[in-house]
């Protein structure tokens, strides 16, 4: 599929920005919990239908909640007295809800987009084209470097290398980092040439030239309006009942 026929993700990225802004602005724990429940329900439906892989979702949430674990370990505890602080517990709970809400929303809304699609979408929303190119190169380079690191680590294990607390481990680790830097330089040049061959330059991004807002699929507009409706409902209805 050519780059000019890739799915346009501007509305999905805009929805992510709105969810992130709402999660930051909303201070009510009940409202954040409702929004997190809706995101969890949407995620469960997509996993049940096979549109979202549970394994990748589990790994992503595990990394996110590992950070949340350290939040609960530091913020609520008054370490000089080893007592729990009510304000700290409330703050940690809000941060936990916000982080998981954004993580689930990103998993649901951006599940069909790769790094190049995401870069094109943010350029279409107004990011400078040079920064969009840099973002595309960065996302692609991270994936390739991780693949390179895995291959080098596998090659080291095949040669019976085992890490230990020694100068040899330090020397081999430094050599591994040096190899990654060399591979990063070579791969970045190849990626730049590949993107240029496919029309990706700092002066030409097809999303802004060939696609208009009114030509976006109706399903994308429905998803965007649905996200807005859920956020506004969760924010306004509690105010009406009080």
matplotlib code that plots the C-alpha trace (Angstrom):
import matplotlib.pyplot as plt

x = [0.0, 1.4, 1.9, -0.9, -3.4, -2.5, -5.4, -5.7, -5.4, -5.8, -9.2, -7.9, -4.8, -7.1, -9.3, -6.2, -5.3, -8.8, -8.7, -5.3, -6.5, -9.7, -7.8, -5.5, -8.3, -10.9, -10.2, -13.1, -12.1, -15.6, -15.5, -12.0, -13.2, -16.2, -14.0, -11.6, -14.5, -15.7, -12.2, -11.8, -15.1, -14.1, -10.8, -12.4, -14.8, -11.9, -9.9, -12.9, -13.5, -9.8, -9.1, -6.6, -4.0, -4.2, -0.5, 0.7, -2.0, -0.9, 2.8, 1.9, -0.2, 2.4, 5.0, 2.6, 1.5, 5.1, 5.5, 2.2, 3.6, 6.4, 4.0, 2.1, 5.3, 6.5, 3.6, 1.2, 3.9, 5.3, 8.7, 10.0, 7.0, 6.2, 2.5, 0.0, -1.1, -4.7, -3.8, -1.0, -3.4, -5.9, -3.2, -1.8, -5.3, -5.9, -2.6, -3.2, -6.6, -5.3, -2.3, -4.4, -7.1, -4.6, -2.9, -6.1, -7.3, -4.1, -4.3, -7.9, -7.7, -4.2, -4.3, -4.3, -1.6, 2.2, 4.8, 4.7, 0.9, 1.1, 3.7, 1.6, -1.4, 0.3, 1.6, -1.9, -3.0, -0.4, 3.0, 5.8, 6.7, 10.4, 9.4, 7.0, 9.9, 12.0, 9.2, 8.8, 12.6, 12.7, 9.8, 11.2, 14.7, 13.6, 11.9, 14.9, 17.4, 15.4, 15.5, 19.2, 19.8, 17.8, 19.9, 23.1, 22.0, 21.0, 24.4, 26.1, 24.1, 24.8, 28.5, 27.9, 28.2, 26.7, 26.6, 28.3, 29.8, 33.1, 35.2, 34.6, 30.8, 31.5, 33.8, 31.3, 28.4, 30.3, 31.1, 27.4, 26.5, 29.2, 27.8, 24.3, 25.5, 27.2, 24.1, 21.9, 24.0, 23.8, 20.1, 19.1, 20.7, 18.9, 15.6, 16.1, 16.8, 13.8, 11.4, 12.7, 12.2, 8.5, 7.9, 8.5, 10.5, 10.4, 8.6, 6.0, 3.6, 0.6, -1.7, -1.8, -1.8, -4.3, -6.8, -9.5, -11.5, -14.8, -13.4, -12.5, -14.5, -17.8, -16.5, -13.7, -16.0, -18.4, -15.5, -14.3, -17.8, -18.3, -15.2, -16.4, -19.8, -18.5, -16.1, -18.8, -21.4, -19.0, -18.1, -21.5, -23.9, -22.3, -22.6, -26.3, -27.0, -25.3]
y = [0.0, 3.3, 6.1, 8.2, 5.4, 4.8, 5.4, 9.0, 9.1, 12.9, 12.5, 9.6, 11.6, 14.6, 12.3, 11.1, 14.8, 15.5, 12.4, 13.4, 17.0, 15.8, 13.4, 16.3, 18.8, 16.6, 16.4, 14.1, 10.6, 9.3, 10.9, 9.5, 6.1, 6.3, 7.3, 4.5, 2.0, 3.0, 2.7, -0.7, -1.8, -0.7, -2.5, -5.7, -5.6, -5.2, -8.0, -10.3, -9.5, -10.2, -6.6, -6.0, -8.5, -9.3, -10.1, -6.7, -4.9, -6.9, -5.9, -2.3, -2.1, -4.0, -1.4, 1.5, 0.0, -0.7, 3.1, 3.4, 1.0, 3.3, 6.2, 4.3, 3.4, 7.0, 9.6, 8.2, 7.2, 9.7, 8.0, 9.8, 8.5, 5.5, 6.5, 6.9, 10.3, 10.8, 13.5, 11.4, 8.5, 10.7, 12.1, 8.7, 7.4, 10.3, 9.8, 6.0, 6.6, 9.2, 7.1, 4.0, 6.0, 7.5, 4.1, 2.3, 5.2, 5.1, 1.3, 1.5, 4.6, 4.1, 0.3, 0.4, 3.1, 2.6, 5.2, 6.7, 7.0, 8.8, 11.2, 12.0, 12.5, 15.0, 16.9, 17.1, 18.6, 21.4, 20.1, 21.5, 19.1, 19.0, 17.8, 15.3, 13.8, 13.7, 12.0, 9.4, 8.7, 8.5, 6.0, 3.8, 3.9, 2.8, -0.3, -1.2, -0.6, -2.9, -5.6, -5.1, -5.3, -8.5, -10.1, -9.0, -10.3, -13.7, -13.9, -13.3, -15.9, -18.4, -17.9, -18.8, -15.2, -14.6, -11.4, -11.1, -8.5, -8.3, -6.0, -8.4, -7.8, -4.0, -4.3, -6.4, -4.2, -1.1, -2.9, -3.7, 0.0, 0.9, -1.6, -0.2, 3.4, 2.2, 0.4, 3.4, 5.7, 3.2, 2.4, 6.1, 6.8, 3.9, 4.9, 8.5, 7.2, 4.8, 7.5, 9.9, 7.3, 7.0, 10.7, 11.6, 14.8, 17.8, 19.7, 17.1, 15.3, 13.8, 14.1, 17.9, 18.1, 15.5, 14.8, 17.2, 17.1, 16.5, 13.6, 11.6, 8.4, 8.6, 6.0, 8.3, 11.1, 8.8, 7.7, 11.2, 12.5, 9.4, 10.2, 13.8, 12.7, 10.3, 12.9, 15.6, 13.2, 12.0, 15.6, 17.3, 14.7, 14.6, 18.4, 18.2, 15.8, 17.9]
z = [0.0, -1.0, 1.5, -0.1, 0.6, 4.2, 6.7, 7.8, 11.6, 12.2, 14.0, 16.1, 17.2, 17.9, 20.0, 22.0, 22.6, 23.9, 26.1, 27.5, 28.1, 29.8, 32.0, 33.1, 33.7, 35.4, 39.1, 40.2, 41.0, 40.1, 36.7, 36.0, 37.1, 34.8, 31.8, 32.7, 32.8, 29.4, 28.0, 29.6, 28.2, 24.7, 25.1, 26.2, 23.2, 20.8, 22.4, 22.3, 18.6, 17.9, 16.7, 19.5, 20.6, 24.3, 24.5, 23.3, 25.4, 28.5, 27.9, 27.4, 30.5, 32.5, 31.7, 32.5, 35.8, 36.8, 36.8, 38.7, 41.3, 42.1, 42.4, 45.0, 46.7, 47.0, 47.0, 49.7, 52.2, 54.7, 55.0, 58.1, 60.1, 57.8, 57.7, 54.9, 54.0, 52.9, 50.4, 49.0, 48.5, 46.7, 44.5, 43.7, 42.9, 40.5, 38.8, 38.4, 36.9, 34.5, 33.3, 32.7, 31.0, 28.5, 28.0, 27.2, 25.0, 23.0, 22.7, 21.3, 19.1, 17.6, 17.3, 13.4, 13.1, 12.9, 13.5, 10.0, 10.1, 13.4, 12.1, 9.1, 11.4, 13.7, 10.6, 9.3, 12.7, 12.4, 13.4, 11.3, 8.5, 9.6, 13.1, 11.5, 9.5, 12.6, 14.5, 11.7, 11.7, 15.5, 15.7, 13.0, 14.3, 17.8, 16.4, 14.3, 17.1, 19.4, 16.7, 16.3, 20.1, 20.2, 17.5, 19.1, 22.5, 20.9, 19.2, 22.5, 24.2, 21.4, 22.2, 25.9, 27.1, 30.6, 32.5, 35.8, 38.1, 36.4, 34.2, 31.3, 31.4, 31.6, 28.5, 26.5, 27.4, 26.2, 23.0, 22.6, 23.0, 20.5, 18.0, 18.5, 17.9, 14.6, 13.5, 14.5, 12.2, 9.3, 9.7, 10.1, 6.7, 5.1, 6.6, 5.4, 1.9, 2.0, 3.2, 0.5, -2.2, -1.0, -1.1, 2.6, 2.7, 5.0, 2.2, 1.1, 3.3, 1.4, 4.4, 4.2, 0.4, -0.7, 2.1, 3.3, 6.5, 4.7, 2.8, 5.9, 6.4, 8.3, 10.8, 11.8, 12.5, 14.4, 16.6, 17.2, 18.1, 20.3, 22.3, 22.8, 23.8, 26.4, 27.9, 28.1, 29.5, 32.3, 33.1, 32.9, 34.4, 37.9, 38.0, 37.1, 40.0, 42.6]

ax = plt.figure().add_subplot(projection="3d")
ax.plot(x, y, z, "-o")
ax.set_aspect("equal")
plt.show()
